[in-house]
Amino acid sequence: MGSQPAETLNTESTRLASALPALLAAVLFGATAPLCKLLLGDAAPLSLAALIYLGSGGGLAAWMALRRMAGASRSRTQALGGKDWLTLGGAVAAGGVLAPVLFLVGLSHTAASTASLLLNLEVVFTALLAWMLFREGFEGRVAWGLAVILAGCLLLAWPESGVQEWGMSALPIAGACLCWGLDNNLTQRLANRDPVQIAAIKGLVGGSANAALAIMFAQSFPAGAPLLAALCVGLCGYGCSLVLFVVSLGRIGTARTIGVFAAAPFAGVGLSLLILGEMPSLSLLLAAMIVVAGLII
C-alpha cells in the first residue's frame, strides 16, 4: 500500500520528462510570433524572414560541424540522394521561402495573439494535403476535429474588422500555413534522412533566397541588437525547436509529440498578451475555446 503513491509519482515524473522536449519545442516555436512582431518595427518582412532562417540554418550547421569535430558518432539515417533533392527543394521553396514571408506580411497587419492562434491552420492544411495529394488515411473523427479548428480560425479572423482586414492579415497567414503544410508532407517523405541536416539546408537556402529578394526590393537589414535578436529568434524558435521536436519523436512517438506540440499557438497567444500588452478580445477567447475543442476531438 505504502509503495503505490511513490510508484505513481515516479510514473508521472517519467511521463513529464519524456514529454518535456516536445513542450519546450512548442514554447520556443510559439514565441516566434510575438518576438517577430517586435522585430517588425526594425526590419521589413523579407529581410526579417532572411535573418530568421539564416539564424536557424547557420546555427544548426555550426552545431553539426562542432559535433563532427568532437568525434560524435554518425547518425544512422541515410544520406540525401537522387529524388530526395527534388523533394527537399519543394519543401524549401514552400516552407523556407514562401511561408515565412507570407506569415510576416500577415503578422505586420494583425495582433500577434491572433496570428499565433491562426497558426492552427497548419494542422488543418497538413492533414488535408496528406489526404488529397499523398493518399493518406483520413478518419471521420479527424475530419470533424479539423472542421472545428477551421471554424475557430474563421471566427477569429472575421469579426470586428470585415473583409478588408481579412485580406490584409488572415489570408497571408493562411497562405503561410498552407505552405508549411506542404513542407510538412514533403519532409515526411524524407523521414529516414538526417532531420538536422535537412533543417540546416532549409534555413540556409531559404534565408539566402529571402535575403536576395530583400536586396532586390531594396529592403534594408537592421544592424546591431535587432540583427542579433532576429538571428537568435531563428536559431531558437526554428532550429532548436526542430531538434527538440525530433528528440521527442524518438521518445514518445509521433501522435503524442504532435499532441504536446499543439500547445505552440497557445504559448504564442500567452506571450503576446504578456510581453506586448495585447488585450484579449471576445472573438479571441471564443476562437481559442473552439480550437481547443477541435484538437481534443
C-alpha positions as CSV (number, residue, x, y, z in Angstrom):
1,M,0.0,0.0,0.0
2,G,2.7,2.5,1.0
3,S,4.8,1.9,-2.2
4,Q,1.9,2.7,-4.6
5,P,1.9,6.5,-4.3
6,A,5.7,6.5,-4.9
7,E,5.3,4.3,-8.0
8,T,2.6,6.5,-9.3
9,L,4.6,9.6,-8.7
10,N,7.6,8.1,-10.5
11,T,5.4,7.1,-13.5
12,E,4.0,10.7,-13.7
13,S,7.5,12.1,-13.4
14,T,8.8,9.8,-16.2
15,R,5.9,10.9,-18.5
16,L,6.6,14.5,-17.8
17,A,10.3,14.1,-18.5
18,S,9.5,12.3,-21.8
19,A,7.2,15.0,-23.0
20,L,9.4,17.9,-21.9
21,P,11.3,18.2,-25.2
22,A,8.1,18.5,-27.2
23,L,6.7,21.0,-24.7
24,L,10.0,23.1,-24.9
25,A,9.8,22.9,-28.7
26,A,6.2,24.2,-28.6
27,V,7.1,27.1,-26.4
28,L,10.1,28.1,-28.5
29,F,8.1,27.9,-31.7
30,G,5.1,29.7,-30.2
31,A,7.3,32.5,-29.0
32,T,8.4,33.4,-32.6
33,A,5.1,35.2,-33.4
34,P,5.2,37.9,-30.6
35,L,9.0,38.2,-30.9
36,C,8.8,38.7,-34.7
37,K,6.0,41.3,-34.1
38,L,8.5,43.3,-32.0
39,L,11.3,42.9,-34.6
40,L,9.0,44.1,-37.5
41,G,9.5,47.6,-36.1
42,D,13.1,47.4,-37.1
43,A,13.0,45.2,-40.2
44,A,10.8,44.6,-43.3
45,P,9.2,41.2,-43.8
46,L,11.7,40.0,-46.4
47,S,14.8,41.0,-44.5
48,L,13.4,39.6,-41.2
49,A,12.5,36.3,-42.8
50,A,16.0,36.1,-44.2
51,L,17.7,36.7,-40.9
52,I,15.4,34.3,-39.0
53,Y,16.1,31.4,-41.4
54,L,19.8,32.2,-41.7
55,G,20.0,32.1,-37.9
56,S,18.3,28.7,-37.9
57,G,20.3,27.2,-40.7
58,G,23.6,28.7,-39.7
59,G,23.2,27.7,-36.1
60,L,22.3,24.1,-37.0
61,A,25.2,23.9,-39.5
62,A,27.6,25.2,-36.8
63,W,26.3,22.6,-34.4
64,M,26.7,19.8,-36.9
65,A,30.3,21.0,-37.6
66,L,31.1,21.1,-33.8
67,R,29.6,17.6,-33.4
68,R,31.7,16.3,-36.2
69,M,34.9,17.9,-34.8
70,A,34.1,16.4,-31.4
71,G,34.1,13.0,-33.0
72,A,30.5,12.2,-32.3
73,S,29.1,9.0,-33.9
74,R,27.5,9.5,-37.2
75,S,23.7,9.3,-37.5
76,R,22.1,6.1,-38.6
77,T,20.0,8.0,-41.1
78,Q,20.7,7.8,-44.8
79,A,22.3,10.5,-46.8
80,L,20.3,12.6,-49.2
81,G,20.4,11.5,-52.8
82,G,18.5,11.1,-56.1
83,K,14.9,12.3,-55.9
84,D,15.4,13.4,-52.3
85,W,16.9,16.6,-53.6
86,L,13.8,17.4,-55.6
87,T,11.6,16.7,-52.6
88,L,13.8,18.8,-50.4
89,G,13.7,21.6,-53.0
90,G,9.9,21.7,-52.9
91,A,10.0,21.7,-49.1
92,V,12.5,24.6,-49.0
93,A,10.6,26.6,-51.6
94,A,7.3,26.2,-49.7
95,G,8.4,26.2,-46.1
96,G,11.6,28.1,-46.3
97,V,11.0,30.9,-48.8
98,L,7.2,31.5,-49.3
99,A,5.8,30.6,-45.8
100,P,7.9,33.0,-43.7
101,V,7.4,36.0,-46.0
102,L,3.6,35.4,-46.1
103,F,3.5,34.9,-42.3
104,L,5.4,38.1,-41.6
105,V,3.3,40.1,-44.0
106,G,0.2,38.9,-42.3
107,L,1.7,39.5,-38.8
108,S,2.6,43.1,-39.7
109,H,-1.2,43.8,-40.1
110,T,-2.6,41.9,-37.2
111,A,-2.1,41.3,-33.5
112,A,0.5,38.6,-32.5
113,S,-2.1,36.8,-30.4
114,T,-4.4,36.5,-33.3
115,A,-1.6,35.4,-35.6
116,S,-0.5,32.8,-33.1
117,L,-3.9,31.2,-32.9
118,L,-4.3,31.2,-36.7
119,L,-1.2,29.0,-36.9
120,N,-3.5,26.1,-36.0
121,L,-4.4,26.2,-39.7
122,E,-1.1,24.5,-40.3
123,V,-2.6,21.3,-38.7
124,V,-5.6,21.6,-41.0
125,F,-3.7,22.1,-44.2
126,T,-1.1,19.4,-43.3
127,A,-3.9,16.8,-42.9
128,L,-5.8,17.9,-45.9
129,L,-2.8,17.8,-48.2
130,A,-1.8,14.4,-46.8
131,W,-5.2,13.1,-47.7
132,M,-5.7,14.9,-51.1
133,L,-2.2,14.7,-52.6
134,F,-0.5,11.9,-50.8
135,R,-3.4,9.5,-50.4
136,E,-3.0,9.0,-46.6
137,G,-5.8,7.7,-44.5
138,F,-8.4,10.2,-43.2
139,E,-10.7,9.2,-40.4
140,G,-14.1,10.8,-39.8
141,R,-13.1,11.8,-36.3
142,V,-10.1,13.6,-37.7
143,A,-12.3,15.4,-40.2
144,W,-14.6,16.7,-37.5
145,G,-11.7,17.9,-35.5
146,L,-10.2,19.8,-38.4
147,A,-13.6,21.3,-39.3
148,V,-13.9,22.6,-35.7
149,I,-10.4,24.1,-35.8
150,L,-11.2,25.7,-39.1
151,A,-14.4,27.2,-37.7
152,G,-12.5,28.6,-34.8
153,C,-9.9,30.3,-37.1
154,L,-12.6,31.7,-39.3
155,L,-14.3,33.2,-36.2
156,L,-11.1,34.6,-35.0
157,A,-10.3,36.4,-38.3
158,W,-13.7,37.6,-39.4
159,P,-15.5,39.7,-36.8
160,E,-14.9,43.3,-35.9
161,S,-12.9,44.1,-39.0
162,G,-14.7,42.9,-42.1
163,V,-13.4,41.7,-45.5
164,Q,-10.7,44.3,-45.9
165,E,-8.7,43.3,-42.8
166,W,-9.3,39.6,-43.6
167,G,-7.4,40.0,-46.8
168,M,-4.6,42.1,-45.2
169,S,-3.9,39.8,-42.3
170,A,-5.7,36.4,-42.2
171,L,-5.2,35.4,-45.8
172,P,-1.4,35.8,-45.8
173,I,-1.1,33.8,-42.6
174,A,-3.4,31.1,-44.0
175,G,-1.2,31.0,-47.1
176,A,1.8,30.6,-44.9
177,C,0.1,27.7,-43.1
178,L,-0.7,26.1,-46.4
179,C,3.0,26.3,-47.5
180,W,4.1,24.9,-44.1
181,G,1.5,22.1,-44.5
182,L,3.1,21.2,-47.9
183,D,6.5,21.5,-46.4
184,N,5.5,19.0,-43.6
185,N,4.2,16.5,-46.1
186,L,7.2,16.7,-48.3
187,T,9.6,16.5,-45.4
188,Q,7.8,13.4,-44.1
189,R,8.9,11.7,-47.3
190,L,12.5,12.2,-46.0
191,A,11.8,10.7,-42.6
192,N,14.8,8.4,-42.8
193,R,17.2,11.2,-43.6
194,D,19.0,13.4,-41.1
195,P,16.4,15.9,-39.9
196,V,19.1,18.3,-38.6
197,Q,20.8,18.3,-41.9
198,I,17.5,18.9,-43.7
199,A,16.6,21.8,-41.3
200,A,20.0,23.3,-41.8
201,I,19.7,23.2,-45.6
202,K,16.2,24.7,-45.4
203,G,17.4,27.5,-43.2
204,L,20.4,28.4,-45.3
205,V,18.8,28.1,-48.7
206,G,15.5,29.8,-47.6
207,G,17.3,32.5,-45.8
208,S,19.7,33.2,-48.7
209,A,16.7,33.3,-51.1
210,N,14.8,35.8,-48.9
211,A,18.0,37.9,-48.5
212,A,18.4,38.1,-52.2
213,L,14.7,39.2,-52.6
214,A,15.1,41.8,-49.8
215,I,18.2,43.2,-51.6
216,M,16.3,43.1,-55.0
217,F,13.4,45.1,-53.5
218,A,15.7,47.5,-51.6
219,Q,14.6,46.3,-48.2
220,S,17.2,47.3,-45.6
221,F,18.6,45.0,-42.9
222,P,18.7,46.0,-39.3
223,A,22.0,46.4,-37.6
224,G,23.3,45.8,-34.0
225,A,20.9,44.4,-31.4
226,P,17.9,43.9,-33.8
227,L,20.0,41.9,-36.2
228,L,21.4,39.7,-33.4
229,A,17.9,39.3,-32.0
230,A,16.5,38.1,-35.3
231,L,19.3,35.5,-35.7
232,C,18.7,34.3,-32.1
233,V,14.9,34.1,-32.7
234,G,15.5,32.0,-35.8
235,L,18.0,29.7,-34.0
236,C,15.8,29.1,-31.0
237,G,12.3,29.3,-32.5
238,Y,13.0,27.2,-35.6
239,G,16.4,25.5,-35.2
240,C,16.4,24.4,-31.6
241,S,12.6,23.8,-31.7
242,L,13.1,21.4,-34.5
243,V,15.9,19.5,-32.8
244,L,13.7,19.1,-29.6
245,F,10.8,18.0,-31.8
246,V,12.8,15.3,-33.4
247,V,14.1,14.1,-29.9
248,S,10.5,13.9,-28.7
249,L,9.5,11.8,-31.8
250,G,12.1,9.2,-30.7
251,R,11.0,9.3,-27.1
252,I,7.2,9.3,-27.1
253,G,6.2,8.8,-30.8
254,T,4.5,10.9,-33.4
255,A,1.0,11.0,-32.0
256,R,1.9,12.2,-28.5
257,T,4.6,14.6,-29.8
258,I,2.1,16.3,-32.1
259,G,-0.5,16.4,-29.3
260,V,2.0,18.2,-27.0
261,F,3.3,20.5,-29.8
262,A,-0.3,21.7,-30.4
263,A,0.4,23.9,-27.4
264,A,2.7,26.1,-29.6
265,P,0.0,28.6,-30.8
266,F,-1.4,29.0,-27.3
267,A,2.1,29.7,-26.0
268,G,2.3,32.4,-28.6
269,V,-1.0,33.8,-27.5
270,G,0.0,33.9,-23.9
271,L,3.4,35.5,-24.6
272,S,1.6,38.1,-26.9
273,L,-0.7,39.1,-24.1
274,L,2.2,39.2,-21.6
275,I,5.1,40.9,-23.5
276,L,3.1,43.0,-26.0
277,G,0.3,44.0,-23.6
278,E,-2.4,43.0,-26.1
279,M,-5.9,42.8,-24.7
280,P,-7.8,39.5,-25.4
281,S,-10.9,40.2,-27.4
282,L,-14.1,38.2,-27.1
283,S,-13.5,36.7,-30.5
284,L,-10.0,35.6,-29.4
285,L,-11.4,33.8,-26.3
286,L,-14.2,32.1,-28.2
287,A,-11.9,31.0,-31.0
288,A,-9.4,29.6,-28.6
289,M,-12.1,27.5,-26.9
290,I,-13.4,26.3,-30.3
291,V,-9.8,25.4,-31.5
292,V,-9.1,23.5,-28.2
293,A,-12.3,21.5,-28.7
294,G,-11.1,20.7,-32.3
295,L,-7.7,19.5,-31.0
296,I,-9.4,17.3,-28.4
297,I,-11.8,15.6,-30.8
